Amino acid sequence: MKYSEHGDTNTKYGWEIDHIKPSSKGGSDNLDNLQPMYWENNRKKSDTFPWSC
């Protein structure tokens, strides 16, 4: 992952910050609940919890 590809959905290498436990399910913005995830996987995950790839 490259910082420059954060938020870039025009490449397969683009990534986003994901909430492990979604905010909609009571998850926080604390670092221990955040992870980098390729954008396509993050969109598939949506607000599913728990989730595995």
Secondary structure, DSSP 8 states (H G I E B T S, - for coil): --GGGBT-TTSTT-EEEEESS-GGGT--SSGGGEEEEEHHHHHHHTT-SS---
